[in-house]
Amino acid sequence: MFSALTRFLDRRRLRDPRFLPLFEPCAGGEVVSLDLETTSLDPAQAEILSIAAVPVDAHGVRLSRRFVRSVRGRGDFGIDSIRVHRILPGESAQGEGLDEVIDEFLLWLGNRPILGYFIAFDRGLLSRETRRRHGFALPNRSVELAERYRRSLPVREGHPDQDLRLETIAAKVGLPLMGRHTALGDAVSVGLIYCALQARAGLRRQGPGE
């Protein structure tokens, strides 16, 4: 959970008034499904290669309002990384500058909560860059898909060792994974799974026959 004190101090230190809306309470029901493709899974060394995000509301995933940007790499990355995200160094060299992409994304995101699969990793990388550039960590509330799925399980299935792989979660809710290990594909898949879990939770609250 984002520290209220950190949020307060970051807001006090805010240097660019364009980003003040990020610190305002979010009154709407929309969340933003987010995914980053990176050079590594080590948060201390990973560099962002692409950012994709799609709004999700009660009616579904709003693909027409998506945010998708490729980021110009700031260094080389190895074959193991390429095998996962399939982004070649030459392709990365054609991307936009990271600082510009971060600013565009923050202005697009506003104060909406971010949704993701193991969202702490993506949030941590974005916060590293927003703190470097603007002096604050990303203040938006985050929603973890794996935790939402775990909470949706019957008590007897909600064991700590439950299989929380994204492939397993998708299969359990009856959805295919689209464009696996591409930022947009993963963001859309997570958004669709979230909608399915929300619908399932709504049916349980209503009960049979209601």
C-alpha positions as protocol buffer text, in pm:
chain_id: "A"
residue {
  index: 1
  type: MET
  ca { x: 0 y: 0 z: 0 }
}
residue {
  index: 2
  type: PHE
  ca { x: 130 y: 342 z: -92 }
}
residue {
  index: 3
  type: SER
  ca { x: 239 y: 523 z: 224 }
}
residue {
  index: 4
  type: ALA
  ca { x: 13 y: 818 z: 307 }
}
residue {
  index: 5
  type: LEU
  ca { x: 312 y: 1004 z: 450 }
}
residue {
  index: 6
  type: THR
  ca { x: 522 y: 945 z: 137 }
}
residue {
  index: 7
  type: ARG
  ca { x: 232 y: 1060 z: -76 }
}
residue {
  index: 8
  type: PHE
  ca { x: 194 y: 1376 z: 133 }
}
residue {
  index: 9
  type: LEU
  ca { x: 565 y: 1457 z: 117 }
}
residue {
  index: 10
  type: ASP
  ca { x: 587 y: 1384 z: -255 }
}
residue {
  index: 11
  type: ARG
  ca { x: 296 y: 1617 z: -320 }
}
residue {
  index: 12
  type: ARG
  ca { x: 467 y: 1890 z: -119 }
}
residue {
  index: 13
  type: ARG
  ca { x: 784 y: 1842 z: -325 }
}
residue {
  index: 14
  type: LEU
  ca { x: 602 y: 1838 z: -658 }
}
residue {
  index: 15
  type: ARG
  ca { x: 790 y: 2059 z: -904 }
}
residue {
  index: 16
  type: ASP
  ca { x: 562 y: 2038 z: -1206 }
}
residue {
  index: 17
  type: PRO
  ca { x: 196 y: 2139 z: -1155 }
}
residue {
  index: 18
  type: ARG
  ca { x: 92 y: 1934 z: -1458 }
}
residue {
  index: 19
  type: PHE
  ca { x: 114 y: 1624 z: -1240 }
}
residue {
  index: 20
  type: LEU
  ca { x: -89 y: 1752 z: -946 }
}
residue {
  index: 21
  type: PRO
  ca { x: -402 y: 1558 z: -1062 }
}
residue {
  index: 22
  type: LEU
  ca { x: -218 y: 1230 z: -995 }
}
residue {
  index: 23
  type: PHE
  ca { x: -242 y: 1305 z: -623 }
}
residue {
  index: 24
  type: GLU
  ca { x: -616 y: 1377 z: -624 }
}
residue {
  index: 25
  type: PRO
  ca { x: -865 y: 1108 z: -510 }
}
residue {
  index: 26
  type: CYS
  ca { x: -1006 y: 901 z: -794 }
}
residue {
  index: 27
  type: ALA
  ca { x: -1385 y: 906 z: -794 }
}
residue {
  index: 28
  type: GLY
  ca { x: -1450 y: 701 z: -1108 }
}
residue {
  index: 29
  type: GLY
  ca { x: -1473 y: 325 z: -1143 }
}
residue {
  index: 30
  type: GLU
  ca { x: -1215 y: 296 z: -1420 }
}
residue {
  index: 31
  type: VAL
  ca { x: -879 y: 123 z: -1375 }
}
residue {
  index: 32
  type: VAL
  ca { x: -586 y: 108 z: -1616 }
}
residue {
  index: 33
  type: SER
  ca { x: -437 y: -228 z: -1708 }
}
residue {
  index: 34
  type: LEU
  ca { x: -63 y: -173 z: -1743 }
}
residue {
  index: 35
  type: ASP
  ca { x: 231 y: -375 z: -1870 }
}
residue {
  index: 36
  type: LEU
  ca { x: 597 y: -295 z: -1931 }
}
residue {
  index: 37
  type: GLU
  ca { x: 847 y: -487 z: -2139 }
}
residue {
  index: 38
  type: THR
  ca { x: 1195 y: -453 z: -1993 }
}
residue {
  index: 39
  type: THR
  ca { x: 1556 y: -555 z: -2051 }
}
residue {
  index: 40
  type: SER
  ca { x: 1562 y: -765 z: -1734 }
}
residue {
  index: 41
  type: LEU
  ca { x: 1350 y: -892 z: -1447 }
}
residue {
  index: 42
  type: ASP
  ca { x: 1601 y: -751 z: -1199 }
}
residue {
  index: 43
  type: PRO
  ca { x: 1440 y: -427 z: -1072 }
}
residue {
  index: 44
  type: ALA
  ca { x: 1782 y: -280 z: -993 }
}
residue {
  index: 45
  type: GLN
  ca { x: 1903 y: -316 z: -1352 }
}
residue {
  index: 46
  type: ALA
  ca { x: 1593 y: -337 z: -1573 }
}
residue {
  index: 47
  type: GLU
  ca { x: 1535 y: -68 z: -1833 }
}
residue {
  index: 48
  type: ILE
  ca { x: 1194 y: 1 z: -1985 }
}
residue {
  index: 49
  type: LEU
  ca { x: 1158 y: -95 z: -2352 }
}
residue {
  index: 50
  type: SER
  ca { x: 785 y: -44 z: -2400 }
}
residue {
  index: 51
  type: ILE
  ca { x: 477 y: 71 z: -2208 }
}
residue {
  index: 52
  type: ALA
  ca { x: 120 y: -32 z: -2287 }
}
residue {
  index: 53
  type: ALA
  ca { x: -194 y: 50 z: -2092 }
}
residue {
  index: 54
  type: VAL
  ca { x: -567 y: 16 z: -2158 }
}
residue {
  index: 55
  type: PRO
  ca { x: -860 y: 158 z: -1959 }
}
residue {
  index: 56
  type: VAL
  ca { x: -1096 y: -97 z: -1807 }
}
residue {
  index: 57
  type: ASP
  ca { x: -1444 y: -13 z: -1682 }
}
residue {
  index: 58
  type: ALA
  ca { x: -1772 y: -187 z: -1608 }
}
residue {
  index: 59
  type: HIS
  ca { x: -1832 y: -238 z: -1980 }
}
residue {
  index: 60
  type: GLY
  ca { x: -1497 y: -397 z: -2060 }
}
residue {
  index: 61
  type: VAL
  ca { x: -1152 y: -316 z: -2198 }
}
residue {
  index: 62
  type: ARG
  ca { x: -1143 y: 15 z: -2387 }
}
residue {
  index: 63
  type: LEU
  ca { x: -885 y: -72 z: -2651 }
}
residue {
  index: 64
  type: SER
  ca { x: -959 y: 237 z: -2862 }
}
residue {
  index: 65
  type: ARG
  ca { x: -826 y: 455 z: -2577 }
}
residue {
  index: 66
  type: ARG
  ca { x: -503 y: 259 z: -2530 }
}
residue {
  index: 67
  type: PHE
  ca { x: -161 y: 406 z: -2458 }
}
residue {
  index: 68
  type: VAL
  ca { x: 126 y: 230 z: -2638 }
}
residue {
  index: 69
  type: ARG
  ca { x: 482 y: 358 z: -2668 }
}
residue {
  index: 70
  type: SER
  ca { x: 817 y: 203 z: -2757 }
}
residue {
  index: 71
  type: VAL
  ca { x: 1113 y: 340 z: -2562 }
}
residue {
  index: 72
  type: ARG
  ca { x: 1457 y: 400 z: -2707 }
}
residue {
  index: 73
  type: GLY
  ca { x: 1700 y: 170 z: -2528 }
}
residue {
  index: 74
  type: ARG
  ca { x: 1976 y: 327 z: -2320 }
}
residue {
  index: 75
  type: GLY
  ca { x: 2208 y: 29 z: -2351 }
}
residue {
  index: 76
  type: ASP
  ca { x: 2250 y: -324 z: -2484 }
}
residue {
  index: 77
  type: PHE
  ca { x: 2040 y: -614 z: -2366 }
}
residue {
  index: 78
  type: GLY
  ca { x: 2105 y: -984 z: -2401 }
}
residue {
  index: 79
  type: ILE
  ca { x: 1958 y: -1275 z: -2590 }
}
residue {
  index: 80
  type: ASP
  ca { x: 1772 y: -1405 z: -2283 }
}
residue {
  index: 81
  type: SER
  ca { x: 1577 y: -1080 z: -2269 }
}
residue {
  index: 82
  type: ILE
  ca { x: 1507 y: -1087 z: -2644 }
}
residue {
  index: 83
  type: ARG
  ca { x: 1368 y: -1441 z: -2618 }
}
residue {
  index: 84
  type: VAL
  ca { x: 1100 y: -1311 z: -2380 }
}
residue {
  index: 85
  type: HIS
  ca { x: 986 y: -982 z: -2532 }
}
residue {
  index: 86
  type: ARG
  ca { x: 1116 y: -1031 z: -2892 }
}
residue {
  index: 87
  type: ILE
  ca { x: 1231 y: -669 z: -2913 }
}
residue {
  index: 88
  type: LEU
  ca { x: 1561 y: -640 z: -3100 }
}
residue {
  index: 89
  type: PRO
  ca { x: 1819 y: -371 z: -3014 }
}
residue {
  index: 90
  type: GLY
  ca { x: 1771 y: -216 z: -3359 }
}
residue {
  index: 91
  type: GLU
  ca { x: 1396 y: -187 z: -3300 }
}
residue {
  index: 92
  type: SER
  ca { x: 1451 y: -38 z: -2956 }
}
residue {
  index: 93
  type: ALA
  ca { x: 1682 y: 223 z: -3106 }
}
residue {
  index: 94
  type: GLN
  ca { x: 1385 y: 357 z: -3305 }
}
residue {
  index: 95
  type: GLY
  ca { x: 1176 y: 422 z: -2992 }
}
residue {
  index: 96
  type: GLU
  ca { x: 1101 y: 751 z: -2819 }
}
residue {
  index: 97
  type: GLY
  ca { x: 1306 y: 898 z: -2535 }
}
residue {
  index: 98
  type: LEU
  ca { x: 1215 y: 756 z: -2194 }
}
residue {
  index: 99
  type: ASP
  ca { x: 1162 y: 1095 z: -2029 }
}
residue {
  index: 100
  type: GLU
  ca { x: 912 y: 1203 z: -2293 }
}
residue {
  index: 101
  type: VAL
  ca { x: 726 y: 871 z: -2275 }
}
residue {
  index: 102
  type: ILE
  ca { x: 707 y: 886 z: -1894 }
}
residue {
  index: 103
  type: ASP
  ca { x: 560 y: 1236 z: -1904 }
}
residue {
  index: 104
  type: GLU
  ca { x: 309 y: 1141 z: -2174 }
}
residue {
  index: 105
  type: PHE
  ca { x: 204 y: 838 z: -1975 }
}
residue {
  index: 106
  type: LEU
  ca { x: 156 y: 1027 z: -1649 }
}
residue {
  index: 107
  type: LEU
  ca { x: -61 y: 1289 z: -1817 }
}
residue {
  index: 108
  type: TRP
  ca { x: -265 y: 1016 z: -1987 }
}
residue {
  index: 109
  type: LEU
  ca { x: -297 y: 808 z: -1669 }
}
residue {
  index: 110
  type: GLY
  ca { x: -410 y: 1081 z: -1432 }
}
residue {
  index: 111
  type: ASN
  ca { x: -524 y: 953 z: -1093 }
}
residue {
  index: 112
  type: ARG
  ca { x: -672 y: 623 z: -1211 }
}
residue {
  index: 113
  type: PRO
  ca { x: -563 y: 304 z: -1030 }
}
residue {
  index: 114
  type: ILE
  ca { x: -320 y: 78 z: -1215 }
}
residue {
  index: 115
  type: LEU
  ca { x: -395 y: -292 z: -1265 }
}
residue {
  index: 116
  type: GLY
  ca { x: -142 y: -557 z: -1353 }
}
residue {
  index: 117
  type: TYR
  ca { x: 1 y: -903 z: -1307 }
}
residue {
  index: 118
  type: PHE
  ca { x: 277 y: -873 z: -1045 }
}
residue {
  index: 119
  type: ILE
  ca { x: 216 y: -500 z: -1071 }
}
residue {
  index: 120
  type: ALA
  ca { x: 473 y: -422 z: -800 }
}
residue {
  index: 121
  type: PHE
  ca { x: 754 y: -476 z: -1053 }
}
residue {
  index: 122
  type: ASP
  ca { x: 610 y: -237 z: -1312 }
}
residue {
  index: 123
  type: ARG
  ca { x: 512 y: 14 z: -1046 }
}
residue {
  index: 124
  type: GLY
  ca { x: 862 y: 5 z: -901 }
}
residue {
  index: 125
  type: LEU
  ca { x: 1027 y: 79 z: -1236 }
}
residue {
  index: 126
  type: LEU
  ca { x: 787 y: 363 z: -1311 }
}
residue {
  index: 127
  type: SER
  ca { x: 838 y: 508 z: -963 }
}
residue {
  index: 128
  type: ARG
  ca { x: 1214 y: 493 z: -1010 }
}
residue {
  index: 129
  type: GLU
  ca { x: 1182 y: 701 z: -1325 }
}
residue {
  index: 130
  type: THR
  ca { x: 922 y: 945 z: -1193 }
}
residue {
  index: 131
  type: ARG
  ca { x: 1132 y: 1005 z: -882 }
}
residue {
  index: 132
  type: ARG
  ca { x: 1444 y: 1058 z: -1091 }
}
residue {
  index: 133
  type: ARG
  ca { x: 1267 y: 1296 z: -1324 }
}
residue {
  index: 134
  type: HIS
  ca { x: 1009 y: 1469 z: -1105 }
}
residue {
  index: 135
  type: GLY
  ca { x: 1090 y: 1388 z: -742 }
}
residue {
  index: 136
  type: PHE
  ca { x: 789 y: 1167 z: -661 }
}
residue {
  index: 137
  type: ALA
  ca { x: 699 y: 800 z: -666 }
}
residue {
  index: 138
  type: LEU
  ca { x: 395 y: 696 z: -867 }
}
residue {
  index: 139
  type: PRO
  ca { x: 108 y: 779 z: -627 }
}
residue {
  index: 140
  type: ASN
  ca { x: -171 y: 583 z: -796 }
}
residue {
  index: 141
  type: ARG
  ca { x: -342 y: 297 z: -616 }
}
residue {
  index: 142
  type: SER
  ca { x: -250 y: -44 z: -759 }
}
residue {
  index: 143
  type: VAL
  ca { x: -460 y: -358 z: -811 }
}
residue {
  index: 144
  type: GLU
  ca { x: -285 y: -696 z: -829 }
}
residue {
  index: 145
  type: LEU
  ca { x: -457 y: -942 z: -1063 }
}
residue {
  index: 146
  type: ALA
  ca { x: -309 y: -1251 z: -896 }
}
residue {
  index: 147
  type: GLU
  ca { x: -445 y: -1138 z: -559 }
}
residue {
  index: 148
  type: ARG
  ca { x: -789 y: -1068 z: -708 }
}
residue {
  index: 149
  type: TYR
  ca { x: -788 y: -1418 z: -853 }
}
residue {
  index: 150
  type: ARG
  ca { x: -674 y: -1577 z: -525 }
}
residue {
  index: 151
  type: ARG
  ca { x: -952 y: -1398 z: -337 }
}
residue {
  index: 152
  type: SER
  ca { x: -1207 y: -1525 z: -590 }
}
residue {
  index: 153
  type: LEU
  ca { x: -1132 y: -1889 z: -511 }
}
residue {
  index: 154
  type: PRO
  ca { x: -1341 y: -2097 z: -269 }
}
residue {
  index: 155
  type: VAL
  ca { x: -1176 y: -2121 z: 72 }
}
residue {
  index: 156
  type: ARG
  ca { x: -1066 y: -2480 z: 12 }
}
residue {
  index: 157
  type: GLU
  ca { x: -879 y: -2372 z: -304 }
}
residue {
  index: 158
  type: GLY
  ca { x: -724 y: -2055 z: -164 }
}
residue {
  index: 159
  type: HIS
  ca { x: -412 y: -2226 z: -30 }
}
residue {
  index: 160
  type: PRO
  ca { x: -92 y: -2016 z: -27 }
}
residue {
  index: 161
  type: ASP
  ca { x: 62 y: -2262 z: -276 }
}
residue {
  index: 162
  type: GLN
  ca { x: -217 y: -2206 z: -528 }
}
residue {
  index: 163
  type: ASP
  ca { x: -93 y: -2189 z: -889 }
}
residue {
  index: 164
  type: LEU
  ca { x: -98 y: -1817 z: -972 }
}
residue {
  index: 165
  type: ARG
  ca { x: 69 y: -1829 z: -1312 }
}
residue {
  index: 166
  type: LEU
  ca { x: -104 y: -1601 z: -1561 }
}
residue {
  index: 167
  type: GLU
  ca { x: -161 y: -1893 z: -1797 }
}
residue {
  index: 168
  type: THR
  ca { x: -339 y: -2083 z: -1520 }
}
residue {
  index: 169
  type: ILE
  ca { x: -553 y: -1786 z: -1419 }
}
residue {
  index: 170
  type: ALA
  ca { x: -658 y: -1727 z: -1781 }
}
residue {
  index: 171
  type: ALA
  ca { x: -749 y: -2094 z: -1827 }
}
residue {
  index: 172
  type: LYS
  ca { x: -953 y: -2095 z: -1505 }
}
residue {
  index: 173
  type: VAL
  ca { x: -1168 y: -1805 z: -1625 }
}
residue {
  index: 174
  type: GLY
  ca { x: -1190 y: -1945 z: -1977 }
}
residue {
  index: 175
  type: LEU
  ca { x: -994 y: -1680 z: -2164 }
}
residue {
  index: 176
  type: PRO
  ca { x: -700 y: -1708 z: -2405 }
}
residue {
  index: 177
  type: LEU
  ca { x: -384 y: -1504 z: -2358 }
}
residue {
  index: 178
  type: MET
  ca { x: -328 y: -1265 z: -2647 }
}
residue {
  index: 179
  type: GLY
  ca { x: 14 y: -1149 z: -2762 }
}
residue {
  index: 180
  type: ARG
  ca { x: 196 y: -1303 z: -2465 }
}
residue {
  index: 181
  type: HIS
  ca { x: 507 y: -1109 z: -2364 }
}
residue {
  index: 182
  type: THR
  ca { x: 411 y: -804 z: -2566 }
}
residue {
  index: 183
  type: ALA
  ca { x: 318 y: -504 z: -2356 }
}
residue {
  index: 184
  type: LEU
  ca { x: -17 y: -446 z: -2526 }
}
residue {
  index: 185
  type: GLY
  ca { x: -109 y: -815 z: -2543 }
}
residue {
  index: 186
  type: ASP
  ca { x: -42 y: -866 z: -2173 }
}
residue {
  index: 187
  type: ALA
  ca { x: -221 y: -545 z: -2074 }
}
residue {
  index: 188
  type: VAL
  ca { x: -532 y: -646 z: -2272 }
}
residue {
  index: 189
  type: SER
  ca { x: -525 y: -1003 z: -2138 }
}
residue {
  index: 190
  type: VAL
  ca { x: -498 y: -883 z: -1779 }
}
residue {
  index: 191
  type: GLY
  ca { x: -783 y: -639 z: -1837 }
}
residue {
  index: 192
  type: LEU
  ca { x: -1009 y: -910 z: -1978 }
}
residue {
  index: 193
  type: ILE
  ca { x: -930 y: -1149 z: -1692 }
}
residue {
  index: 194
  type: TYR
  ca { x: -1003 y: -871 z: -1443 }
}
residue {
  index: 195
  type: CYS
  ca { x: -1343 y: -811 z: -1607 }
}
residue {
  index: 196
  type: ALA
  ca { x: -1420 y: -1184 z: -1585 }
}
residue {
  index: 197
  type: LEU
  ca { x: -1327 y: -1192 z: -1215 }
}
residue {
  index: 198
  type: GLN
  ca { x: -1536 y: -882 z: -1147 }
}
residue {
  index: 199
  type: ALA
  ca { x: -1835 y: -1039 z: -1324 }
}
residue {
  index: 200
  type: ARG
  ca { x: -1790 y: -1361 z: -1128 }
}
residue {
  index: 201
  type: ALA
  ca { x: -1778 y: -1166 z: -801 }
}
residue {
  index: 202
  type: GLY
  ca { x: -2096 y: -980 z: -898 }
}
residue {
  index: 203
  type: LEU
  ca { x: -2283 y: -1304 z: -967 }
}
residue {
  index: 204
  type: ARG
  ca { x: -2177 y: -1444 z: -630 }
}
residue {
  index: 205
  type: ARG
  ca { x: -2304 y: -1133 z: -453 }
}
residue {
  index: 206
  type: GLN
  ca { x: -2640 y: -1158 z: -629 }
}
residue {
  index: 207
  type: GLY
  ca { x: -2683 y: -1525 z: -558 }
}
residue {
  index: 208
  type: PRO
  ca { x: -2870 y: -1780 z: -771 }
}
residue {
  index: 209
  type: GLY
  ca { x: -3191 y: -1668 z: -934 }
}
residue {
  index: 210
  type: GLU
  ca { x: -3144 y: -1294 z: -868 }
}
